[in-house]
Amino acid sequence: MTTGTNQENRARARVLVVDDDPQVRGTVLLGLRSRGYLAEGAEDGLQALHHLQHGQFDVVVTDIQMPRLDGLALLREMHRRGYAQAVVVQTTLLDPSLEVVLRRVGASSVLMKGGPFADLVRSVEEAYRASRQPPVQCA
């Protein structure tokens, strides 16, 4: 059962975009905002943790290679702190072993950085919808 249209979901979803490249971060922010998302940016994992501590976000979109605190360390720290946001990872370092590690520490999807923007939007939508679902009870 869906709780609304994709447009309605986008209008409510708050997304934190984490990337040390200001041009990439700005492009992703602009693209998400133009589709109705409430999006903010952070330049690295440390700044992202500050945003997560002081704001409310549904989804985090992060790069892996960043100074101070990289994307993998960010995922691990989010898990350690008990943050429950869905995380979409964009990376130029896509390989199967890295993807396994990223998923183990909480990434809901892993995408090739610079791929089609529609893939990123779809991943954000899926992560947001999944984060809004009640936990499944096992018998």
C-alpha positions, 0 to 999 in steps of 0.5 A, a space after each residue: 500500500 502506498 501512502 501517496 504519490 511520488 510527488 507527495 513523497 518527494 515534497 516531504 522527504 528531507 535529503 542530506 547530500 554529502 560530497 566534498 566536490 562543491 560542483 557535484 554536491 550543488 548539482 545533486 542538490 539542485 536536481 533533488 530540489 527541482 523534483 520537490 525534495 527538501 535537500 541540504 548539503 554537507 562537504 564531508 562526513 564530519 559536517 554530515 554528522 553535525 547536520 544529522 545531530 541537529 536536523 531531521 533527514 529521511 535519506 542521506 546521499 553520500 560519496 565515499 572518498 572525502 577528507 576528514 571522514 569518508 563515506 564508509 566511516 560516516 556509515 559506520 558512525 551513523 550505525 554506532 550512533 543509532 541513526 536510522 536514515 536510509 543511505 544511498 552511496 555514490 562512488 567512482 570506486 564501484 566493485 563487488 567487495 566494496 558494495 558488500 561492505 557498504 551494504 553490511 554497514 547500512 547502505 540501501 543502495 550503491 550507485 556509480 557516481 556520475 550515472 544517470 540522475 534518474 537512477 539516483 532519484 529512483 534510489 532516493 525514492 525507494 530508500 525513502 519509501 522503505 524507511 517509512 514502512 513499519 518493521 516486519 514482524 516475524 512469527 
